[in-house]
């Protein structure tokens, strides 16, 4: 064979082989990610009001039970049978360190199922509603259809699908503070009176306690964004006219806010929240005011007060002696 022709032939084979491998590679990769038919997954989505809302502490549970099909119900052209045996679903626990919408993955456990005949078996799936007043739970009923076949003399599960309203759906969605909209709490400082110092830094303690299992809140002060932890004291400073804002509070949340210098240096302090107060169903501004009016100078009184008192006493004594002398003369 001509050497040049041989080289061309080998090059052609190499190109063809590369193209064939490229075409087969995706199929091979897909095969390596085949899902376990006994552990079908589903998703739990927790939507929150906005990115400044942290996930609440919540554990979502699910119930699964076999149910009868509707009359003459079919799936994929095959008659549906009543589900038997036990299926469990793994609980979903939220991550309270994350803010914004989050998607969690869980799975059903079909490993305890046993069948004697191939077919399609029907199960009812429901999320168990919790007690969080700020959470809108997913109360929709779904159905899990389990597909069973005979293979090598054995009857085994080979597939399944989760359905809602006759449409395949593998996602449970809950809303936190979306339907029951959260509100903002603003703490503002004001200094008034002709002797008030408007440039002084005033120190405050804020304690916010969540009533719905949230551990973290976003605080904004000027151009800074920080976080505070539920149940722990958050310390901050403000000048007159400045403020901080704590975002997305629930009516189940409570708060206190006090000033370290309250009532000091002849100031009258008002507006502190010393007893735990529930957040209102609207944006709230708590203004803490320090007022100091004109102060009467007391230095002269302190310096000459003792002498003035002695003069007054001497005068009184003199008047008493004079009156007594006149009385004796009469």
VEXMI-159116 format. One record per residue (C-alpha): x, y, z; residue in one letter. Coordinates in steps of 0.2 Angstrom, whole numbers, plus 5000, padded with zeros to 4 digits. Each point is the difference from the previous one (the first is absolute). Last residue first. Layout:
BEGIN
XYZA ...
//
This chain:
BEGIN
478954875644X 501950005001X 500149815001X 498949994984X 501150124991X 501549895004X 499249844994X 499550084983X 501850064998X 500749835005X 498949914987X 500450124986X 501949985003X 499849815000X 499150014983X 501350114993X 501449895006X 499149854992X 499850084984X 501850065000X 500649825004X 498949934986X 500850134988X 501749945005X 499649824997X 499350034983X 501450114993X 500949874990X 498649884997X 498850134995X 501350084989X 500349834991X 498249954997X 499750074982X 498249964995X 500049874986X 499150034984X 499049854993X 500749824998X 498949884990X 500549824995X 498949924988X 499849814995X 499049994984X 499249824996X 499449994982X 498949864995X 499549934983X 498349915001X 499349855007X 500750055017X 501649925008X 499649935018X 500850105014X 501149935014X 500150125014X 501350145000X 499650084984X 500850175001X 499150154994X 500550145012X 501650065008X 500150165010X 501750065000X 500850085016X 501749914997X 499249825000X 498249954997X 500449864988X 501949994997X 499949814995X 498550024989X 498749865000X 499149904986X 498949855002X 499349894987X 498749864996X 499649904985X 498349914997X 499550154989X 501449964989X 501550114996X 500750024983X 501450135001X 500950085015X 500350184997X 501350115008X 499850195003X 500950165001X 499350185003X 500950025017X 501549895000X 499849815001X 501049855007X 499749814999X 499949855011X 499049844996X 499549905015X 499749824996X 498249924999X 500049994981X 501750034992X 500450174991X 500750034983X 500950144992X 499850114985X 500950174999X 499650144989X 499150105013X 499549875013X 499149844994X 499749855010X 499549834993X 499349875011X 500649825005X 499349865011X 498349984993X 498949885010X 498350084998X 499950115016X 501750084997X 500750105015X 500850174996X 501150085014X 500750174996X 501350095011X 500450184997X 501550125002X 499950194996X 501350084989X 500050195004X 499950124986X 498250075003X 500450055018X 498450075008X 500250165010X 498650104991X 498949845000X 499949854988X 501049854996X 499249874988X 500549824997X 499049884989X 499749815001X 499149944984X 499149835000X 499549934983X 498549894995X 499749824994X 498649964988X 498849865005X 499949924982X 501950024997X 500649985018X 500549824998X 499349924985X 500049814997X 500249904984X 500049814998X 500949954983X 500049844991X 498550044988X 499349894986X 498350064995X 498449915004X 499550135013X 501749975009X 501149854995X 501549925007X 500849874988X 500749825002X 501349884992X 500749835000X 499249925016X 500349815000X 499149834996X 501449874998X 500149864987X 501450084990X 499050175000X 498150025003X 499550185001X 499350125013X 499750194997X 499550105016X 498850154998X 500250135014X 498550115002X 499950185006X 498850095011X 500350185002X 500250075017X 501750094997X 500250105016X 499950195001X 501250055014X 499950155011X 498949915013X 501249865002X 499049855007X 500449874987X 499049924986X 500549824995X 500449994982X 498949884991X 500349854988X 498749874995X 500649844992X 499549914984X 500749844992X 500449974982X 500249814995X 501149855001X 499449865012X 500649935017X 500650175007X 501150045015X 500350185006X 501250035014X 501350084989X 498950144994X 500850145010X 499450174994X 501350134998X 500550185005X 500850154991X 499950185007X 499750164990X 500350175008X 499350174998X 500950145008X 501249995016X 501049855006X 500749975017X 498349935005X 500249844989X 498349924999X 499749825005X 499149884988X 499449835006X 500349854990X 498449924993X 499449825004X 499249874990X 499249855007X 499049864992X 498650004988X 499450134987X 498349964991X 500249964982X 500050114984X 499549944983X 501350034986X 499950134986X 501450115008X 499050005016X 498249935001X 498650035011X 498449904996X 499250075016X 501250105010X 501549905007X 500049945018X 501250075012X 501749955008X 500750125012X 501450135001X 500250135013X 501250155000X 501050105012X 500750174999X 501350065014X 500050185003X 501250135007X 499750164989X 501050044984X 500750185000X 499050154993X 501250134992X 499849914983X 498250034999X 498349945007X 500649825002X 499749854989X 500349835007X 500149874986X 500049815004X 500649894986X 499749814996X 501149854998X 499749824996X 500949885011X 499549834995X 500250044981X 501850065003X 500350134988X 501249974985X 501450125000X 501349894992X 498849964986X 499950194996X 501950004998X 500049864988X 498750084989X 501050165001X 501549914994X 499349914986X 499950144988X 501850065004X 500649824999X 499349984982X 500750174995X 501749955007X 500049844991X 499550084983X 501450125002X 501249865004X 499449894986X 500250144988X 501850045006X 500449814998X 499450004982X 500950164995X 501649935007X 499849844990X 499650104984X 501750095003X 500949845003X 499349924984X 499449825004X 
//
